[in-house]
Amino acid sequence: MCQSSINVAISRLRELFDDPLFVRLGKTLEPTIRATEILQNLTPVIDTMAAVLRNASDFDPETSSPVFKTGYSGDLANAAFNSSHSSFM
């Protein structure tokens, strides 16, 4: 992620949590108490997700048995499929 993307993400989080999340102390940024609480609550979730992803096998569409369904808005469907594919719409 570039710095501007990180700044936008942090701005959204600040608004969501109604907290500055970081405060400047001299030349460094320190997490607020709320940011530390959020990290403590999310750490187990992130650790669990990482473990699941580590144990996930590679996806092979040739051997995969689940059915995947997709949906499109009218505008996207019109752009994606021309009239020769009208049976898909």
N, C-alpha and C positions, 0 to 999 in steps of 0.2 A: 504494500500500500504506500502511496505517496503521502507526503506530509499534509497536503490539503485534504485528502480523503480522511486521514486520521482526525484532523481538526473538525471536519463536518460530522464524523461519527461521534466524537466527544461532545460536540455541541448538542447533538440529538440526545445523547445520554444525559447530559446536564439538564436538559428540558424535561426528559422523562422522569428523572429522579429528583428534580427540583433541588439540585445541589451542584455546587461548582466542581465537585469531584477531586480537583487538584488545586492547591494553593501554592503560590510562589514563596519560597523561603530563601532569600539571597539569590543565588544563581540556580537553584534547583526547584523542581516542582515536587511537592509532597502530597500524597493522597489524603483526602479528608476522612473523617471518621466514617462517614456514609460510604465512601468508596472502599474503604477497608472492609466494612460489613458486607458490601456487595460481593467483593472478592471471596470472602470467607464462605458465603452462601453458594457462589457459583463454582468454586474449586472442585467440590465433589461431582458436580454435574459434568464439568469439563473433563475431569479424570475418567468418568464413566464413558463419556462419548469417545474419548481417545482410545480406551480399551476396546470398545466395540469396533471402532474403525481399524485398529491393529489386527483384530481377529477376523475381519471381513475378508471373504475371498473375492478374487477378481470377478467382475461381472462379464459373463459370456452370453450374448443374446442368442447364440445358436443352441445353447443347452439350458437356458433359463425357462422355467415353467410358469412363473407368475404372469398374469395378464395385466398389461399396462394400458390405461385409457387416458386419452388426452382430450382437452377441450379447447375450443378457439372461440374468440369473439367473432361476431359477424364481419367486422372490418378485416380482421386478421385472416379469416377463412377466405374472404373475397380476394385478398392480396395473395394468399398462398396457393389457391386453386383457381385456375381459369375455367371457362365454361366447358372445356373438354373433359374436365374432371367433376362434372356436376353431380355424379353419383355419390361423391364423398360428402356433399353438403346437405 
